[in-house]
Amino acid sequence: MTGAIPVAEATQHLRHDAPAASGQTIAEAPAAAQASYPSLRGKRVIVSGGASGIGEAIVAGFAQQGARVGFIDVAEAAAHALVARLEADADVSHVPICQVQDVSDSDGLNRAMRTLTEALGGCDVLINNAASDDRHTIDDVTPTYWDERMAVNLRHAFFASQAVWPAMKAQSEGVILNLGSISWHLGLEELAIYQVAKAGIEGLTRSLARELGPWNIRVNTIIPGNVQTERQMRWYTPEGEAEIVAAQCLKGRLQPVDIAAMAMFLASDDARYCTGHEYWVDGGWR
Ligand SMILES: NC(=O)c1ccc[n+]([C@@H]2O[C@H](COP(=O)([O-])OP(=O)(O)OC[C@H]3O[C@@H](n4cnc5c(N)ncnc54)[C@H](O)[C@@H]3O)[C@@H](O)[C@H]2O)c1
């Protein structure tokens, strides 16, 4: 956690005359005021990369809405720890189930998707969240590394969608949410392959929204700005975090729950005519 700075410090750019919302920081406010979506109750939701970070908040958020959640993650200990945490959560009526699986292994992904779909009795919502933003320079990249990064950051989103779409087609209803990234819109350095993949995520969303729309399957991209997850902490310096806050319109640090809130809205019936688009949650960074 070295390099992390307290929210109070990160929000140092807040104007002194800005109104304080009952003493809460911007980071804390959404969790306390989480909306409840009756249409998510009982929904069968599959999340990739659900064990930690944004995926963890998505898994927990949907479970707290009364959805039946299954998630896939390569990190076994974190996956089991999340299930144990939600088992003890009085707001969770259906404890999420997990499959420990690397999503870049297409056969394994397919097996995990089948196992979860069968266990949940179908799939109403798929959230393609797993990704890994490892850094590299142009000289580091080999064809093998390129393929491996694309498999982690893009390919699985297509094949997971392919796996659930027959069930969604049969019921003439479904939602697919893909996690994009602000990074390629900003053109950051040392992230070329990740940014190519994340640009592809937006193309994939638009293509699938058009192709699957006639069966009432909605497909959208959520684009997070810079979110304070445990993994992101490794890249932070206090100066870097302060720069991000300074560049945002809103002077706080985004939390995983802020992205989960958008996922829950887009998956709910309240968003029934939202499809084929990118929904930003970035504090107005871009
Ligand atoms: N955190 C941010 O600031 C930020 C910004 C823009 C976009 N995003 C996007 O949001 C999504 C979630 O990001 P995050 O910050 O929570 O990431 P994270 O690294 O904190 O969590 C990702 C999860 O995916 C899992 N995972 C990684 N590779 C996997 C694989 N090959 N197979 C199975 N599981 C795998 C990890 O174990 C982890 O649980 C990603 O798609 C990411 O690109 C995040």
The ligand as an SDF file (V2000), in Angstrom:
LIG
                    3D

 44 48  0  0  0  0  0  0  0  0999 V2000
   -8.7730    0.5530  -11.4510 N   0  0  0  0  0  0  0  0  0  0  0  0
   -8.7620    1.4450  -12.4210 C   0  0  0  0  0  0  0  0  0  0  0  0
   -8.3290    2.5830  -12.2160 O   0  0  0  0  0  0  0  0  0  0  0  0
   -9.2970    1.1070  -13.7840 C   0  0  0  0  0  0  0  0  0  0  0  0
   -9.2910    2.1110  -14.7440 C   0  0  0  0  0  0  0  0  0  0  0  0
   -9.7680    1.8440  -16.0070 C   0  0  0  0  0  0  0  0  0  0  0  0
  -10.2820    0.5920  -16.3000 C   0  0  0  0  0  0  0  0  0  0  0  0
  -10.2980   -0.3680  -15.3640 N   0  0  0  0  0  0  0  0  0  0  0  0
  -10.8580   -1.6790  -15.7570 C   0  0  0  0  0  0  0  0  0  0  0  0
  -11.7550   -2.1340  -14.7690 O   0  0  0  0  0  0  0  0  0  0  0  0
  -11.6690   -3.5520  -14.6660 C   0  0  0  0  0  0  0  0  0  0  0  0
  -11.3360   -3.9550  -13.2490 C   0  0  0  0  0  0  0  0  0  0  0  0
  -10.0960   -3.3480  -12.9080 O   0  0  0  0  0  0  0  0  0  0  0  0
   -9.5240   -3.3840  -11.4410 P   0  0  0  0  0  0  0  0  0  0  0  0
   -8.7860   -2.1370  -11.2710 O   0  0  0  0  0  0  0  0  0  0  0  0
  -10.5490   -3.7770  -10.4730 O   0  0  0  0  0  0  0  0  0  0  0  0
   -8.4520   -4.5600  -11.6000 O   0  0  0  0  0  0  0  0  0  0  0  0
   -7.8070   -5.4700  -10.4660 P   0  0  0  0  0  0  0  0  0  0  0  0
   -6.4830   -5.8890  -10.9860 O   0  0  0  0  0  0  0  0  0  0  0  0
   -7.8770   -4.8070   -9.1570 O   0  0  0  0  0  0  0  0  0  0  0  0
   -8.7810   -6.7350  -10.4360 O   0  0  0  0  0  0  0  0  0  0  0  0
   -8.8850   -7.5440  -11.5630 C   0  0  0  0  0  0  0  0  0  0  0  0
   -9.3980   -8.9000  -11.1440 C   0  0  0  0  0  0  0  0  0  0  0  0
   -9.3320   -9.7220  -12.3060 O   0  0  0  0  0  0  0  0  0  0  0  0
   -8.6230  -10.9000  -11.9740 C   0  0  0  0  0  0  0  0  0  0  0  0
   -7.8830  -11.3670  -13.1420 N   0  0  0  0  0  0  0  0  0  0  0  0
   -6.8120  -10.7830  -13.7410 C   0  0  0  0  0  0  0  0  0  0  0  0
   -6.3800  -11.5390  -14.7480 N   0  0  0  0  0  0  0  0  0  0  0  0
   -7.1780  -12.6270  -14.7930 C   0  0  0  0  0  0  0  0  0  0  0  0
   -7.2270  -13.7770  -15.6080 C   0  0  0  0  0  0  0  0  0  0  0  0
   -6.3290  -13.9670  -16.5770 N   0  0  0  0  0  0  0  0  0  0  0  0
   -8.1900  -14.6910  -15.3810 N   0  0  0  0  0  0  0  0  0  0  0  0
   -9.0880  -14.5150  -14.3930 C   0  0  0  0  0  0  0  0  0  0  0  0
   -9.0960  -13.4450  -13.5770 N   0  0  0  0  0  0  0  0  0  0  0  0
   -8.1560  -12.5110  -13.7750 C   0  0  0  0  0  0  0  0  0  0  0  0
   -7.6770  -10.5160  -10.8530 C   0  0  0  0  0  0  0  0  0  0  0  0
   -7.2780  -11.6480  -10.0950 O   0  0  0  0  0  0  0  0  0  0  0  0
   -8.5220   -9.5340  -10.0740 C   0  0  0  0  0  0  0  0  0  0  0  0
   -9.3240  -10.1920   -9.1160 O   0  0  0  0  0  0  0  0  0  0  0  0
  -10.6240   -3.9830  -15.6790 C   0  0  0  0  0  0  0  0  0  0  0  0
  -11.2760   -4.3540  -16.8870 O   0  0  0  0  0  0  0  0  0  0  0  0
   -9.7940   -2.7520  -15.8740 C   0  0  0  0  0  0  0  0  0  0  0  0
   -9.1580   -2.7260  -17.1210 O   0  0  0  0  0  0  0  0  0  0  0  0
   -9.8020   -0.1520  -14.1120 C   0  0  0  0  0  0  0  0  0  0  0  0
  1  2  1  0
  2  3  2  0
  2  4  1  0
  4  5  1  0
  4 44  2  0
  5  6  2  0
  6  7  1  0
  7  8  2  0
  8  9  1  0
  8 44  1  0
  9 10  1  0
  9 42  1  0
 10 11  1  0
 11 12  1  0
 11 40  1  0
 12 13  1  0
 13 14  1  0
 14 15  2  0
 14 16  1  0
 14 17  1  0
 17 18  1  0
 18 19  2  0
 18 20  1  0
 18 21  1  0
 21 22  1  0
 22 23  1  0
 23 24  1  0
 23 38  1  0
 24 25  1  0
 25 26  1  0
 25 36  1  0
 26 27  1  0
 26 35  1  0
 27 28  2  0
 28 29  1  0
 29 30  1  0
 29 35  2  0
 30 31  1  0
 30 32  2  0
 32 33  1  0
 33 34  2  0
 34 35  1  0
 36 37  1  0
 36 38  1  0
 38 39  1  0
 40 41  1  0
 40 42  1  0
 42 43  1  0
M  CHG  2   8   1  16  -1
M  END
$$$$
